[in-house]
């Protein structure tokens, strides 16, 4: 039910959305309302996709902006679909690193571009 | 002599003094006959022969300017002398040429230019002037001269033969300015269309115009000349397609440009091809047909653009049409036949391929080729039908069958496009049996999609003249019966109803013998809901009855059917009274809707309409009156026919019947109805042995079941066209007034008020109307007066208010002079402690369309733009009233205002709203949800379009909008969040200071319990996050 929030995020390298690229799918989104938890697994287009961290970050940021503060948001790579799966997951789970990343104005710019409503 | 001196003075002033105004004075002199052009030449004398070219040019400039203003007053002798002079001047210094051209332009417009001079002029022009080295405006002069002379001296120019064409080719060769090109294209087209000799220059002529094809021109921003790409494209196309002699050059060019990657070039090429095919025949086309077909096919098969596809199909149709018009030589082959063979060969195998990838494009191509002519259609059909029939049987999957049947349907439809001779057999006859089997198998398929397309194909097939036999039709009706009465899917059922409507108009008898009895039987069977659980998919008994009722209306397309269906519906309506299931009133309303549909079908059909008037209207009245009269006698349960909504439904049927334009019939029966209500004359009713008298106007004694039937009287008398005069109108109005002011029954007095309003709206203007209105006004005034201490007053004032409201609407619509007085009364009532809220809501009645009276369908007198007028007249008053009102009443003003604002189109509002802005902002704090919602609706477009004005109030806006995001009403929450989203469109420096606060505040609606609210909150918050961030 929360897929509609992230389906329209643009891919940093394509003119297509994450849903159109099958990066995010309904069945990999898990929401437990009473436990206040949201978990999204995304599948990078290729195992060596260099943008995986950025995509994960975009999803995370979008959810943080769109969900009530009570939710704990977990974004990770679908197991077995990326070469450096663990490293990326660790980065995305680390609050400090996410916050630090968003203070980098260049990175924020790319993330915002992914999140802009397409005309 | 004095005149001469003055002349010399003016000339001197212009040439040496560089005063341009002198030219105008001189021109006025020439026009008034005070001096002549030749005198000016004389006065110019020396400066025309001066050795300094600058002086000479100044002299010529003066003369040309004078001539441009005064050419119509020149005499032939003068024109001759001047023309010879100017032609000679063409040889002079180049800085003089522009002014010489202006002079020649002036002379070319003179109607007395002597014969022969036009030719000399042009010869000299072509010889002495190198057009393309001139400035744009001077080149424009050249084209103007040529065009002027072509308009008036066509015969003389033609004596130049091909030299003229050649001269023009040289003149325009290399032209680049769009303004000049438009002119040059126009001249080129005239040369061709008016049969100027092209001689050996056909190819050259084509080259100098076709080099611009395809035109790619983007007008500069703020272009004052307003030339569009479209204009140039059309103008060039009209040159290129003007003559078949260009065919051998044009067609290869088009084929080449179709290869282009630019979409606009493709579209332009295809459109040009479509246009030129109108003039081309086999002779021109033959050589290029294979290449053209190849290109078109490629475009249709491969393109991703619908536009290119559509143009490609149009071009193919044009080609096929042009070949169909070509004369068939006795010896040569039939080019249409050969071409279509080619098309068929390339498309056929795609229809047979199992993956069906190119099926639709191929079908579209074939269809385009076939729609050119009857001959093309027969040729393609004879080949395509056996093929498609075979394919249908070969494919077993319903999705593939669905595709094939869809294609078949289109080809069947295509045949109807041409009139056949009587004796010609329908070309489909050979395939009829197969088609029927195929369609019927689709109708029994389990796939909904296939059933739907099967139903619509059946409709197309049955509308073909003399194709299906009567047994085929009967079988079809059996299938439709099954789909309507047994099919679970509502879409299929709707498709079946639609098909029944189409077929019944052509084949009424099968529907009378087969469908009507089946539906009747269904209506008469009482089903217990529980019985159905064996078959969970089948529609329940109640839903089935509804379908039968709808079906009866759907097939009432032919008088003979109407006579069968209407009695069934009426009988069922009568039976409903005895029903006990609890949903009778819904069913009664449904029957009324069906009857109304039948009434609409009947319009314009004399026989059915007559029948409807004789049968339905008296029967409905009879039923209603019988119930009303008997109920109070027997004190038993009140029947469904006393319910307000059922009576309203009755009213819509009667209203539809009487709004029909047929004057004579309506005026005959209307007097019976009026007599029925005024005098209790029941002779016109079908069963008139009533147990009691029908006296609706015997107020206050008459009981409400009787008086509320005024609604039916209103439906009849207020729906009449304007030219029918309601009998006993004055008496009727009087009784209605009485009822409206005395009845205690809300539905009764509202209906009476509406009825008065409806009659007054159409009342012819004049003294009589004024006196009626004066009486009414007096009653209203005394009725509205407040007497403290009288308890029963509240109802009586509401009654009078209702009357006032409807009467105001009636007068506002027709721009009556009293409308303003009445509206003012309503505005005053906004501060009334009892009626204030009702008055505020009343404004929505004034400005919105009402469903039963005072609308277009009932022929009311409605002036255009009455809402705008009402707006400009009354909004200032409302605003003023708002400012001076006490706190308790402010919301009433706001509500009234918001009703008026909401009724106007947004683009009209945009100009008025900024002045109302402070008021709107205040309205956001009003506690009334209707006011809040409509205010938000007004603010939203303003936020997007009037950013400057809105920026001034950003603090207030942010505060108030954020407050509203926690409103208890979902719609208000959504609208306020939408406005919050729109706020981000204001200039960044204005809104950025609010960003942290807004983002924090918008976190709350993210957790709203309604999904739609959350959605808007996410949109708005996301947009606010992006504000001022890099990358947004």
Interface residues (C-beta under 8 A of the other chain):
Chain A: X4 X5 X62 X65 X66 X67 X68 X69 X70 X105 X106 X108 X109 X110 X111 X112 X113 X115 X116 X117
Chain B: X1003 X1004 X1006 X1007 X1015 X1018 X1019 X1021 X1022 X1023 X1025 X1026 X1029 X1030 X1031 X1032
